[in-house]
């Protein structure tokens, strides 16, 4: 959520008359959903992956004996099971199931989609999102958003973007950033800075540098 934090930090600097505020030339954001996530992303990508992860955890949970986890473990709640006499074969199966459960939990914790969901509540507040964009415009600083577009899809599909875009996108403010390698919107978003997974990475870097140079030149002219 760096782009939203950057905007809110800029607002705070302006409100507090921070001496560094006049030195801020602008904000370059990378796939920041300032207007919220594109609705199809929820149904097509996020919900599917979360359901898959939870299914793996629930399946593993059924095979984990109660004593495998300590009583104060909050990572995984195991349903009460009748007492059993565990033979060696059963113990090995239980250990394997425990490893599977831990693996599922580890995947659940590290998965970039789930990590994004930890902060997703801010993206449901349409009024706050709208007000943030209005305040950014009022500050009269440079503002550019590079938004990812998945180009690997069947012809006729709607344009697949991670971010919900404004209906009218001003030239030079919302910059189209295609990705012909990513399989879906979330993958394009999470691998935006990995050249091996973003075939337009170098173009994005060059465009970013050009924007920064333009802002610096403009600021120098104002100071003259």
ZAROVO-771868 format. One record per residue: residue in three letters; z, x, y of N, C-alpha, C in turn. Coordinates in pm, 1 decimal, padded with zeros to 6 digits, always signed. Example, Ala and Ser with C-alpha at 12.3 -4.5 7.8 and 13.67 -1.06 7.14 Angstrom:
2
   code        n_w        n_u        n_v       ca_w       ca_u       ca_v        c_w        c_u        c_v
    ALA   +00780.0   +01319.0   -00569.0   +00780.0   +01230.0   -00450.0   +00780.0   +01320.0   -00330.0
    SER   +00708.0   +01285.0   -00225.0   +00714.0   +01367.0   -00106.0   +00787.0   +01290.0   +00003.0
END
This chain:
224
   code        n_w        n_u        n_v       ca_w       ca_u       ca_v        c_w        c_u        c_v
    UNK   +00000.0   +00082.1   -00119.9   +00000.0   +00000.0   +00000.0   +00000.0   +00085.7   +00125.2
    UNK   -00057.0   +00204.3   +00118.7   -00052.8   +00297.3   +00231.4   -00115.6   +00243.7   +00357.7
    UNK   -00225.6   +00168.7   +00344.1   -00293.2   +00117.4   +00461.7   -00208.9   +00017.9   +00538.4
    UNK   -00137.3   -00068.2   +00466.9   -00051.0   -00166.6   +00532.6   +00069.3   -00098.0   +00594.5
    UNK   +00123.8   +00001.1   +00524.9   +00236.9   +00077.5   +00579.9   +00195.0   +00150.4   +00706.2
    UNK   +00073.8   +00206.6   +00705.9   +00023.5   +00277.9   +00823.3   +00014.7   +00183.5   +00942.9
    UNK   -00037.7   +00063.3   +00919.7   -00050.1   -00034.6   +01028.6   +00087.5   -00074.5   +01081.7
    UNK   +00180.2   -00105.0   +00991.4   +00313.2   -00146.9   +01034.6   +00388.3   -00033.5   +01105.0
    UNK   +00363.7   +00089.3   +01061.5   +00425.6   +00205.3   +01128.5   +00371.0   +00219.0   +01270.5
    UNK   +00243.4   +00193.8   +01286.3   +00181.7   +00201.1   +01418.7   +00239.9   +00093.8   +01510.5
    UNK   +00262.6   -00025.6   +01457.5   +00324.4   -00132.2   +01536.1   +00465.0   -00091.6   +01581.4
    UNK   +00539.3   -00030.3   +01489.1   +00675.8   +00012.0   +01521.1   +00675.5   +00118.8   +01629.6
    UNK   +00582.2   +00211.9   +01623.0   +00570.9   +00316.9   +01723.7   +00538.9   +00257.3   +01860.6
    UNK   +00451.6   +00157.8   +01863.2   +00415.1   +00093.4   +01989.1   +00534.0   +00017.6   +02048.0
    UNK   +00607.9   -00052.8   +01961.5   +00723.4   -00130.9   +02007.4   +00835.2   -00042.1   +02059.2
    UNK   +00850.8   +00075.7   +01999.1   +00959.8   +00166.7   +02036.1   +00918.4   +00265.7   +02144.1
    UNK   +00796.2   +00249.6   +02195.9   +00744.8   +00345.2   +02295.3   +00755.9   +00488.7   +02245.5
    UNK   +00722.8   +00507.5   +02120.3   +00726.9   +00641.7   +02061.2   +00630.2   +00732.7   +02136.8
    UNK   +00676.9   +00851.5   +02178.7   +00590.3   +00942.6   +02254.9   +00464.3   +00986.4   +02179.2
    UNK   +00466.6   +00975.4   +02045.5   +00349.4   +01014.2   +01967.2   +00245.8   +00901.9   +01958.8
    UNK   +00285.5   +00781.7   +01996.4   +00195.7   +00667.5   +01982.8   +00061.3   +00686.6   +02053.3
    UNK   +00058.4   +00736.9   +02177.3   -00070.8   +00754.6   +02245.1   -00162.4   +00856.5   +02175.4
    UNK   -00104.6   +00938.6   +02088.6   -00184.7   +01040.0   +02020.3   -00254.8   +00986.6   +01895.6
    UNK   -00219.0   +00866.5   +01854.8   -00280.9   +00808.2   +01736.0   -00420.8   +00759.2   +01771.7
    UNK   -00522.0   +00816.7   +01707.3   -00660.0   +00780.7   +01737.7   -00706.9   +00659.3   +01657.7
    UNK   -00651.1   +00639.6   +01541.1   -00693.0   +00525.3   +01461.9   -00642.1   +00531.6   +01319.6
    UNK   -00682.5   +00433.8   +01240.8   -00643.5   +00424.3   +01100.1   -00769.4   +00415.1   +01015.0
    UNK   -00778.9   +00503.3   +00916.5   -00883.5   +00492.1   +00815.2   -00814.1   +00447.9   +00686.7
    UNK   -00849.3   +00331.5   +00638.9   -00787.3   +00277.6   +00517.5   -00888.4   +00278.1   +00403.6
    UNK   -00836.5   +00296.7   +00283.7   -00922.4   +00304.3   +00165.4   -00886.7   +00192.2   +00068.8
    UNK   -00971.6   +00090.3   +00069.4   -00954.7   -00025.9   -00018.5   -00821.1   -00095.7   +00002.1
    UNK   -00775.2   -00097.9   +00125.3   -00652.1   -00170.0   +00157.4   -00684.4   -00318.1   +00175.4
    UNK   -00621.1   -00404.4   +00097.5   -00650.2   -00548.3   +00107.1   -00578.2   -00611.9   +00226.2
    UNK   -00621.8   -00579.4   +00346.3   -00557.9   -00632.3   +00466.9   -00564.1   -00784.7   +00473.3
    UNK   -00663.2   -00843.9   +00409.7   -00677.3   -00989.2   +00408.6   -00638.5   -01047.8   +00273.1
    UNK   -00582.7   -00964.6   +00185.6   -00544.7   -01008.6   +00052.5   -00643.0   -00959.2   -00053.1
    UNK   -00606.8   -00978.7   -00179.4   -00694.8   -00940.6   -00289.2   -00804.0   -01045.8   -00307.0
    UNK   -00919.7   -01000.6   -00347.4   -01029.2   -01091.2   -00375.6   -00988.3   -01180.8   -00493.4
    UNK   -00985.5   -01312.5   -00479.1   -00935.1   -01402.5   -00584.6   -00987.3   -01376.6   -00724.3
    UNK   -01117.5   -01348.3   -00744.7   -01164.7   -01324.6   -00882.1   -01095.8   -01207.3   -00951.8
    UNK   -01039.5   -01113.5   -00874.1   -00972.4   -00998.0   -00933.9   -00852.9   -01043.4   -01016.5
    UNK   -00779.9   -01144.9   -00968.3   -00664.3   -01196.0   -01042.0   -00707.1   -01249.6   -01178.6
    UNK   -00807.7   -01334.0   -01178.9   -00846.8   -01403.8   -01301.0   -00923.7   -01314.6   -01397.5
    UNK   -01008.7   -01228.9   -01343.2   -01099.1   -01151.4   -01427.7   -01036.4   -01022.5   -01478.5
    UNK   -00945.1   -00964.0   -01403.6   -00896.7   -00830.6   -01438.1   -00745.9   -00824.8   -01457.5
    UNK   -00671.0   -00856.1   -01353.5   -00526.2   -00835.1   -01357.5   -00459.1   -00922.2   -01462.4
    UNK   -00488.1   -01052.8   -01462.4   -00420.9   -01141.6   -01556.7   -00450.0   -01102.2   -01700.7
    UNK   -00573.2   -01062.0   -01729.2   -00612.1   -01022.5   -01864.6   -00535.9   -00900.1   -01910.4
    UNK   -00523.8   -00800.1   -01821.9   -00457.6   -00676.5   -01860.6   -00307.4   -00696.7   -01876.9
    UNK   -00246.7   -00773.6   -01789.4   -00102.5   -00798.3   -01800.6   -00072.6   -00876.0   -01927.5
    UNK   -00153.1   -00976.2   -01960.1   -00132.8   -01052.5   -02082.4   -00144.6   -00962.5   -02204.6
    UNK   -00238.3   -00869.1   -02202.3   -00254.6   -00777.0   -02314.0   -00134.0   -00687.7   -02332.5
    UNK   -00080.1   -00639.6   -02220.5   +00037.7   -00553.2   -02225.5   +00158.2   -00629.9   -02279.4
    UNK   +00180.8   -00751.8   -02228.7   +00295.0   -00830.4   -02273.0   +00281.3   -00867.7   -02420.6
    UNK   +00159.4   -00891.7   -02465.1   +00137.8   -00923.5   -02606.2   +00177.9   -00805.2   -02694.1
    UNK   +00144.2   -00683.4   -02649.8   +00180.2   -00563.1   -02726.6   +00330.9   -00547.4   -02733.8
    UNK   +00398.6   -00574.6   -02624.1   +00544.7   -00560.8   -02621.1   +00611.1   -00665.0   -02710.3
    UNK   +00565.7   -00788.2   -02701.8   +00624.7   -00895.0   -02782.5   +00601.8   -00871.8   -02931.3
    UNK   +00484.5   -00819.2   -02966.9   +00455.7   -00789.1   -03107.0   +00548.5   -00680.2   -03158.5
    UNK   +00567.2   -00575.0   -03077.1   +00655.7   -00465.2   -03117.8   +00799.4   -00512.9   -03128.4
    UNK   +00838.3   -00602.8   -03039.9   +00976.7   -00650.2   -03036.6   +01015.6   -00717.2   -03167.8
    UNK   +00922.7   -00786.0   -03230.2   +00952.6   -00857.8   -03353.8   +00989.7   -00764.5   -03468.2
    UNK   +00948.4   -00636.0   -03459.0   +00970.0   -00544.2   -03570.3   +01080.2   -00442.7   -03543.4
    UNK   +01146.2   -00456.2   -03430.2   +01249.1   -00358.0   -03395.9   +01385.9   -00408.0   -03439.5
    UNK   +01455.8   -00334.5   -03526.5   +01591.1   -00375.3   -03564.8   +01684.7   -00364.0   -03445.3
    UNK   +01785.7   -00451.3   -03440.3   +01875.1   -00459.5   -03325.9   +01940.7   -00326.1   -03294.6
    UNK   +01980.0   -00250.6   -03394.8   +02053.4   -00127.0   -03373.0   +01970.2   -00011.7   -03322.5
    UNK   +01838.7   -00030.7   -03313.9   +01752.6   +00080.1   -03274.4   +01772.1   +00117.0   -03128.0
    UNK   +01806.8   +00018.4   -03046.6   +01831.7   +00042.4   -02905.2   +01980.0   +00026.5   -02877.9
    UNK   +02030.0   +00100.9   -02782.0   +02171.2   +00091.1   -02746.3   +02197.7   -00043.4   -02682.1
    UNK   +02321.8   -00087.2   -02687.8   +02356.4   -00219.5   -02637.7   +02336.2   -00232.3   -02487.5
    UNK   +02344.5   -00119.7   -02414.7   +02331.7   -00126.8   -02269.0   +02188.0   -00103.0   -02223.2
    UNK   +02094.3   -00097.1   -02317.5   +01954.8   -00076.3   -02280.2   +01898.5   -00202.4   -02216.3
    UNK   +01843.7   -00185.7   -02098.2   +01784.8   -00298.5   -02026.2   +01632.6   -00296.2   -02033.7
    UNK   +01579.0   -00195.5   -02101.4   +01433.4   -00181.5   -02105.7   +01368.9   -00287.9   -02193.7
    UNK   +01439.2   -00325.2   -02301.4   +01379.0   -00419.3   -02395.2   +01488.3   -00505.3   -02456.5
    UNK   +01475.4   -00634.9   -02447.5   +01572.6   -00727.4   -02505.4   +01524.5   -00766.9   -02643.4
    UNK   +01608.6   -00742.6   -02742.2   +01571.0   -00772.2   -02880.5   +01646.0   -00895.2   -02927.1
    UNK   +01575.2   -00989.5   -02980.7   +01637.6   -01112.5   -03028.5   +01732.5   -01080.9   -03143.0
    UNK   +01843.6   -01158.2   -03153.9   +01938.9   -01137.9   -03262.0   +01871.3   -01161.7   -03395.6
    UNK   +01897.1   -01070.3   -03487.5   +01835.0   -01080.5   -03618.3   +01943.7   -01083.2   -03724.7
    UNK   +01919.9   -01149.4   -03837.1   +02018.7   -01148.1   -03946.2   +02034.9   -01006.9   -04000.1
    UNK   +02156.0   -00977.7   -04047.3   +02183.3   -00844.2   -04099.6   +02098.0   -00818.4   -04222.9
    UNK   +02042.8   -00698.6   -04230.1   +01957.4   -00661.3   -04341.3   +02000.1   -00525.9   -04395.8
    UNK   +01973.5   -00504.5   -04521.6   +01996.2   -00373.5   -04580.8   +01864.3   -00299.4   -04573.5
    UNK   +01862.9   -00196.3   -04487.6   +01736.7   -00126.3   -04461.9   +01718.2   -00012.4   -04562.9
    UNK   +01614.6   -00022.5   -04644.8   +01579.4   +00087.0   -04733.5   +01502.8   +00192.0   -04656.1
    UNK   +01466.9   +00303.5   -04722.7   +01394.8   +00410.0   -04652.6   +01261.0   +00360.6   -04599.3
    UNK   +01190.8   +00281.1   -04682.1   +01062.0   +00229.7   -04637.3   +01078.0   +00142.5   -04513.7
    UNK   +01180.5   +00059.6   -04517.1   +01204.8   -00028.8   -04403.3   +01245.2   +00051.2   -04280.0
    UNK   +01325.4   +00157.2   -04301.3   +01368.8   +00238.3   -04187.9   +01250.2   +00306.8   -04121.6
    UNK   +01159.6   +00359.0   -04206.3   +01041.6   +00423.5   -04150.8   +00957.3   +00322.5   -04073.8
    UNK   +00947.1   +00202.1   -04128.3   +00870.1   +00097.6   -04061.0   +00937.2   +00061.1   -03928.4
    UNK   +01070.4   +00058.0   -03930.2   +01144.1   +00022.7   -03809.2   +01126.5   +00128.7   -03701.9
    UNK   +01132.5   +00256.3   -03745.2   +01113.5   +00365.0   -03649.6   +00972.7   +00359.8   -03590.6
    UNK   +00875.0   +00333.4   -03676.8   +00737.3   +00322.9   -03628.7   +00723.7   +00208.2   -03529.1
    UNK   +00790.4   +00096.8   -03561.2   +00785.9   -00017.5   -03470.5   +00853.8   +00016.5   -03339.0
    UNK   +00964.5   +00093.4   -03349.4   +01034.3   +00134.1   -03228.0   +00947.9   +00222.0   -03140.5
    UNK   +00875.4   +00313.4   -03202.4   +00784.1   +00400.6   -03127.3   +00676.7   +00316.3   -03060.0
    UNK   +00627.7   +00216.7   -03133.3   +00525.4   +00129.1   -03076.4   +00580.0   +00052.8   -02956.4
    UNK   +00704.1   +00006.5   -02968.5   +00765.1   -00067.9   -02858.5   +00783.6   +00020.3   -02737.2
    UNK   +00835.2   +00141.8   -02760.2   +00854.1   +00235.4   -02649.4   +00719.9   +00269.8   -02586.1
    UNK   +00619.3   +00286.6   -02670.9   +00486.8   +00315.9   -02618.9   +00433.8   +00202.5   -02533.4
    UNK   +00457.3   +00080.3   -02579.2   +00412.3   -00036.0   -02502.4   +00485.1   -00043.3   -02369.1
    UNK   +00614.7   -00016.7   -02372.7   +00692.1   -00017.9   -02248.2   +00645.9   +00092.1   -02153.9
    UNK   +00615.7   +00209.4   -02211.6   +00568.3   +00320.3   -02128.8   +00435.7   +00285.1   -02062.7
    UNK   +00349.2   +00222.0   -02139.7   +00219.1   +00180.4   -02085.4   +00240.0   +00075.0   -01977.8
    UNK   +00333.6   -00015.3   -02004.3   +00363.5   -00121.4   -01908.3   +00411.6   -00063.2   -01775.8
    UNK   +00495.4   +00042.8   -01784.5   +00551.5   +00102.8   -01663.6   +00449.5   +00185.8   -01587.3
    UNK   +00358.4   +00251.3   -01660.6   +00264.4   +00343.7   -01597.2   +00132.8   +00279.3   -01558.4
    UNK   +00105.6   +00162.4   -01615.1   -00024.6   +00101.1   -01589.4   -00043.2   +00075.1   -01440.2
    UNK   -00151.7   +00122.6   -01381.3   -00172.0   +00107.4   -01236.8   -00179.1   -00037.8   -01191.8
    UNK   -00228.8   -00124.6   -01278.5   -00236.3   -00265.7   -01241.9   -00097.2   -00323.2   -01223.2
    UNK   -00007.9   -00294.7   -01319.2   +00128.6   -00346.4   -01311.7   +00201.2   -00286.8   -01192.2
    UNK   +00179.4   -00157.9   -01167.8   +00242.6   -00094.8   -01052.2   +00197.5   -00161.1   -00923.3
    UNK   +00072.4   -00199.8   -00916.6   +00023.7   -00268.9   -00797.6   +00093.5   -00403.8   -00781.8
    UNK   +00122.5   -00469.1   -00894.4   +00184.3   -00600.9   -00888.1   +00325.2   -00595.9   -00830.3
    UNK   +00388.6   -00479.7   -00833.3   +00522.1   -00466.4   -00776.5   +00520.8   -00492.7   -00626.4
    UNK   +00407.1   -00468.7   -00563.1   +00398.1   -00483.2   -00418.7   +00307.5   -00599.5   -00378.4
    UNK   +00266.8   -00678.8   -00475.8   +00162.8   -00777.4   -00448.6   +00212.0   -00894.4   -00365.3
    UNK   +00343.4   -00915.4   -00354.0   +00393.9   -01031.2   -00281.0   +00346.0   -01033.6   -00136.4
    UNK   +00332.2   -00916.6   -00075.6   +00286.4   -00911.7   +00063.3   +00145.5   -00966.4   +00076.9
    UNK   +00067.6   -00960.6   -00029.8   -00071.4   -01004.7   -00024.6   -00085.5   -01155.6   -00040.0
    UNK   +00025.3   -01226.0   -00067.4   +00021.5   -01370.7   -00076.9   +00052.1   -01437.2   +00057.2
    UNK   +00097.4   -01358.4   +00154.1   +00140.2   -01414.1   +00282.5   +00023.1   -01411.8   +00380.2
    UNK   -00058.6   -01517.0   +00372.5   -00182.1   -01522.2   +00450.8   -00156.0   -01512.8   +00600.4
    UNK   -00050.0   -01579.8   +00648.7   -00020.8   -01578.9   +00792.4   +00013.0   -01438.0   +00839.4
    UNK   +00094.1   -01367.0   +00760.7   +00132.9   -01230.4   +00797.2   +00011.1   -01138.5   +00796.6
    UNK   -00075.5   -01155.8   +00699.2   -00196.2   -01073.5   +00691.7   -00284.4   -01096.4   +00813.9
    UNK   -00299.6   -01222.1   +00853.2   -00382.0   -01255.7   +00968.6   -00322.2   -01198.5   +01096.7
    UNK   -00191.1   -01211.1   +01111.5   -00124.3   -01159.1   +01231.4   -00136.5   -01007.3   +01239.9
    UNK   -00128.7   -00940.1   +01126.0   -00140.3   -00794.1   +01123.7   -00278.0   -00751.7   +01175.3
    UNK   -00381.6   -00820.1   +01130.8   -00516.7   -00786.5   +01173.9   -00535.6   -00811.3   +01322.8
    UNK   -00476.9   -00919.0   +01373.1   -00486.6   -00950.2   +01516.1   -00415.7   -00844.6   +01599.2
    UNK   -00299.0   -00801.7   +01553.4   -00223.4   -00698.5   +01626.3   -00297.7   -00565.5   +01626.9
    UNK   -00364.4   -00534.3   +01515.2   -00441.9   -00410.1   +01509.8   -00553.1   -00411.3   +01614.7
    UNK   -00618.6   -00525.4   +01628.1   -00726.0   -00536.8   +01726.7   -00671.7   -00523.0   +01868.4
    UNK   -00552.5   -00576.3   +01892.1   -00492.0   -00570.3   +02025.8   -00450.6   -00428.7   +02064.9
    UNK   -00423.1   -00343.3   +01965.6   -00378.5   -00207.0   +01996.1   -00493.2   -00118.5   +02044.7
    UNK   -00614.0   -00160.5   +02022.0   -00732.6   -00087.7   +02067.8   -00734.7   +00057.5   +02018.7
    UNK   -00711.5   +00073.6   +01889.5   -00724.9   +00204.8   +01825.9   -00840.3   +00195.6   +01726.8
    UNK   -00890.1   +00311.2   +01682.6   -00994.3   +00309.8   +01582.2   -00944.4   +00246.8   +01453.0
    UNK   -01029.3   +00173.7   +01387.4   -00987.8   +00107.1   +01263.6   -01107.6   +00094.6   +01170.7
    UNK   -01096.8   +00155.5   +01051.9   -01204.7   +00152.1   +00953.2   -01145.3   +00130.7   +00814.4
    UNK   -01208.7   +00045.3   +00736.4   -01167.7   +00023.4   +00597.5   -01286.8   +00051.7   +00506.4
    UNK   -01269.0   +00145.3   +00414.3   -01367.5   +00166.8   +00308.6   -01329.6   +00073.8   +00193.5
    UNK   -01417.7   -00018.2   +00157.3   -01385.9   -00111.4   +00049.7   -01477.0   -00086.2   -00070.2
    UNK   -01417.6   -00084.9   -00188.7   -01492.7   -00055.4   -00310.6   -01576.7   -00175.8   -00354.2
    UNK   -01693.2   -00143.6   -00406.9   -01783.6   -00244.5   -00461.9   -01828.4   -00196.6   -00599.9
    UNK   -01800.1   -00275.0   -00702.2   -01840.9   -00239.7   -00838.4   -01986.8   -00279.4   -00856.1
    UNK   -02071.0   -00180.9   -00882.7   -02214.4   -00209.7   -00898.3   -02254.6   -00220.9   -01044.6
    UNK   -02161.6   -00188.8   -01136.7   -02192.6   -00197.4   -01279.7   -02159.2   -00337.5   -01330.5
    UNK   -02249.8   -00430.5   -01309.0   -02229.3   -00567.0   -01355.4   -02364.7   -00633.9   -01371.0
    UNK   -02363.0   -00749.2   -01435.1   -02488.1   -00818.7   -01461.6   -02548.2   -00873.2   -01332.8
    UNK   -02680.2   -00870.4   -01327.2   -02748.7   -00922.2   -01209.6   -02719.4   -01071.5   -01195.0
    UNK   -02703.9   -01112.3   -01071.9   -02674.0   -01252.8   -01045.0   -02526.8   -01276.4   -01020.9
    UNK   -02439.1   -01182.5   -01063.5   -02296.3   -01194.9   -01036.5   -02271.1   -01177.3   -00887.8
    UNK   -02165.1   -01238.0   -00841.2   -02125.9   -01218.3   -00702.4   -02077.6   -01074.8   -00683.2
    UNK   -02082.7   -01028.0   -00560.0   -02041.4   -00890.7   -00533.5   -01894.3   -00873.4   -00571.2
    UNK   -01866.7   -00770.2   -00650.0   -01732.0   -00751.9   -00704.0   -01655.8   -00650.0   -00619.6
    UNK   -01564.3   -00699.3   -00539.7   -01481.7   -00614.9   -00454.0   -01334.6   -00636.4   -00485.4
    UNK   -01253.8   -00533.5   -00467.2   -01110.2   -00544.1   -00487.4   -01046.6   -00622.0   -00373.0
    UNK   -01095.3   -00598.3   -00252.6   -01038.8   -00660.2   -00132.8   -01111.6   -00789.0   -00096.8
    UNK   -01036.0   -00882.3   -00045.2   -01096.0   -00999.8   +00016.3   -01150.5   -00955.4   +00151.6
    UNK   -01276.8   -00985.2   +00178.8   -01342.4   -00936.6   +00298.8   -01356.2   -01047.7   +00402.0
    UNK   -01359.6   -01010.0   +00529.7   -01383.8   -01111.4   +00633.0   -01526.3   -01163.5   +00620.5
    UNK   -01548.4   -01284.3   +00665.5   -01681.8   -01343.1   +00654.6   -01782.6   -01264.8   +00736.9
    UNK   -01740.4   -01221.0   +00854.2   -01827.9   -01141.5   +00939.5   -01771.1   -01000.7   +00949.0
    UNK   -01842.6   -00904.1   +00891.1   -01794.5   -00766.9   +00887.6   -01867.6   -00684.4   +00993.7
    UNK   -01791.1   -00642.9   +01093.3   -01851.2   -00564.7   +01200.5   -01896.9   -00428.9   +01148.3
    UNK   -02011.8   -00385.3   +01198.5   -02066.5   -00256.1   +01157.5   -01969.0   -00143.8   +01193.4
    UNK   -01941.2   -00056.0   +01098.0   -01855.8   +00058.8   +01125.9   -01708.8   +00032.2   +01111.6
    UNK   -01668.4   -00093.3   +01083.0   -01527.0   -00122.6   +01063.2   -01498.5   -00142.7   +00914.4
    UNK   -01580.6   -00223.1   +00848.2   -01568.6   -00240.9   +00703.6   -01683.8   -00166.1   +00638.1
    UNK   -01649.9   -00053.1   +00574.9   -01750.3   +00036.6   +00518.7   -01764.7   +00013.0   +00368.3
    UNK   -01883.4   -00021.4   +00325.8   -01912.0   -00046.4   +00184.3   -01905.0   +00084.9   +00106.3
    UNK   -01828.0   +00086.6   -00003.8   -01811.7   +00206.6   -00084.0   -01843.2   +00171.9   -00229.5
    UNK   -01966.9   +00193.4   -00269.0   -02009.8   +00154.5   -00402.7   -01952.9   +00247.7   -00509.2
    UNK   -01932.6   +00190.4   -00628.3   -01890.6   +00268.1   -00744.2   -01971.5   +00219.3   -00864.1
    UNK   -02061.3   +00305.0   -00912.5   -02145.5   +00268.3   -01025.3   -02089.4   +00311.6   -01158.7
    UNK   -01967.1   +00367.3   -01158.6   -01904.6   +00416.4   -01281.5   -01794.7   +00321.8   -01329.0
    UNK   -01716.3   +00268.8   -01235.2   -01602.6   +00183.0   -01269.7   -01648.5   +00056.0   -01340.9
    UNK   -01566.8   +00011.8   -01437.1   -01599.5   -00106.9   -01515.0   -01554.7   -00235.6   -01446.0
    UNK   -01449.9   -00225.0   -01362.6   -01403.3   -00343.9   -01292.9   -01344.7   -00305.6   -01157.5
    UNK   -01302.3   -00404.4   -01081.9   -01255.9   -00382.7   -00945.2   -01128.7   -00298.8   -00938.7
    UNK   -01036.6   -00323.7   -01030.4   -00910.7   -00249.9   -01029.4   -00934.0   -00103.0   -01061.1
    UNK   -01022.4   -00076.9   -01156.9   -01054.3   +00061.9   -01192.1   -01119.7   +00133.1   -01073.6
    UNK   -01208.2   +00064.2   -01004.4   -01272.9   +00123.2   -00886.5   -01170.3   +00153.9   -00778.8
    UNK   -01074.1   +00065.4   -00764.1   -00969.6   +00083.7   -00663.7   -00878.4   +00202.2   -00698.5
    UNK   -00835.1   +00207.5   -00824.4   -00737.5   +00309.6   -00865.5   -00798.9   +00448.9   -00879.3
    UNK   -00929.8   +00456.5   -00896.4   -00994.7   +00586.7   -00914.3   -01078.4   +00626.2   -00793.1
    UNK   -01050.3   +00566.9   -00681.5   -01130.7   +00588.4   -00561.5   -01136.2   +00734.9   -00520.0
    UNK   -01026.7   +00808.6   -00543.2   -01018.6   +00948.1   -00500.1   -01042.8   +01046.4   -00614.2
    UNK   -01093.6   +00997.0   -00726.3   -01123.9   +01083.6   -00840.2   -01275.2   +01093.8   -00853.4
    UNK   -01328.2   +01209.1   -00821.1   -01473.7   +01225.5   -00816.2   -01540.1   +01194.6   -00949.8
    UNK   -01471.9   +01225.9   -01059.5   -01530.5   +01202.6   -01191.5   -01548.8   +01053.7   -01220.9
    UNK   -01473.8   +00968.7   -01151.0   -01480.0   +00824.6   -01175.9   -01535.6   +00747.7   -01056.6
    UNK   -01580.5   +00819.7   -00955.5   -01636.8   +00756.8   -00836.9   -01763.0   +00833.8   -00798.8
    UNK   -01878.7   +00778.7   -00834.2   -02003.2   +00851.7   -00813.3   -02046.1   +00857.6   -00666.0
    UNK   -01971.8   +00790.9   -00577.5   -02000.8   +00798.6   -00434.1   -01884.8   +00863.6   -00357.6
    UNK   -01807.6   +00942.5   -00429.3   -01690.8   +01007.5   -00369.1   -01730.0   +01098.8   -00253.0
    UNK   -01830.5   +01182.8   -00274.5   -01872.4   +01276.6   -00170.3   -01923.9   +01203.0   -00046.5
    UNK   -01996.8   +01095.5   -00066.6   -02044.7   +01015.7   +00046.6   -01927.2   +00961.1   +00127.4
    UNK   -01825.0   +00914.4   +00056.1   -01706.1   +00860.8   +00122.6   -01637.7   +00968.6   +00206.3
    UNK   -01627.1   +01089.3   +00151.2   -01563.8   +01200.5   +00223.5   -01643.4   +01236.8   +00349.1
    UNK   -01774.9   +01244.5   +00335.6   -01859.5   +01280.0   +00449.8   -01850.7   +01174.0   +00559.6
    UNK   -01851.9   +01048.4   +00520.5   -01841.3   +00940.5   +00618.1   -01704.8   +00943.4   +00687.5
    UNK   -01600.7   +00973.2   +00611.2   -01466.0   +00980.6   +00668.5   -01457.9   +01091.0   +00773.4
    UNK   -01511.3   +01207.6   +00739.6   -01511.2   +01319.9   +00833.9   -01590.1   +01286.1   +00960.3
    UNK   -01702.0   +01218.0   +00944.3   -01783.5   +01180.2   +01059.8   -01707.2   +01085.8   +01152.1
    UNK   -01632.0   +00993.0   +01093.7   -01552.6   +00899.1   +01173.1   -01443.9   +00972.3   +01250.1
    UNK   -01374.4   +01064.2   +01181.7   -01267.4   +01140.0   +01246.1   -01323.0   +01223.1   +01362.2
    UNK   -01435.7   +01288.7   +01340.1   -01498.2   +01369.0   +01446.1   -01534.9   +01281.6   +01565.5
    UNK   -01589.2   +01162.9   +01537.2   -01628.3   +01071.2   +01643.9   -01507.4   +01030.2   +01727.7
    UNK   -01396.6   +01001.4   +01660.6   -01274.8   +00961.8   +01732.4   -01222.0   +01075.7   +01818.7
    UNK   -01225.7   +01197.9   +01764.6   -01176.2   +01313.8   +01840.6   -01262.2   +01337.6   +01964.4
    UNK   -01393.3   +01332.6   +01948.4   -01483.6   +01352.8   +02061.8   -01460.7   +01246.9   +02167.7
    UNK   -01444.2   +01123.6   +02124.6   -01421.2   +01013.7   +02218.1   -01290.2   +01034.3   +02294.5
    UNK   -01186.3   +01078.3   +02223.3   -01056.3   +01102.6   +02287.3   -01064.5   +01217.2   +02387.2
    UNK   -01139.2   +01320.7   +02354.0   -01154.2   +01434.1   +02446.2   -01225.8   +01393.0   +02573.1
    UNK   -01324.2   +01305.8   +02562.0   -01395.6   +01257.9   +02679.4   -01303.3   +01175.6   +02769.4
    UNK   -01217.3   +01094.9   +02707.5   -01122.8   +01015.2   +02785.9   -01026.0   +01105.8   +02860.8
    UNK   -00980.5   +01213.5   +02796.5   -00885.5   +01305.6   +02859.2   -00950.6   +01382.3   +02975.5
    UNK   -01082.0   +01403.1   +02969.7   -01151.3   +01474.7   +03076.8   -01154.8   +01388.5   +03203.1
END
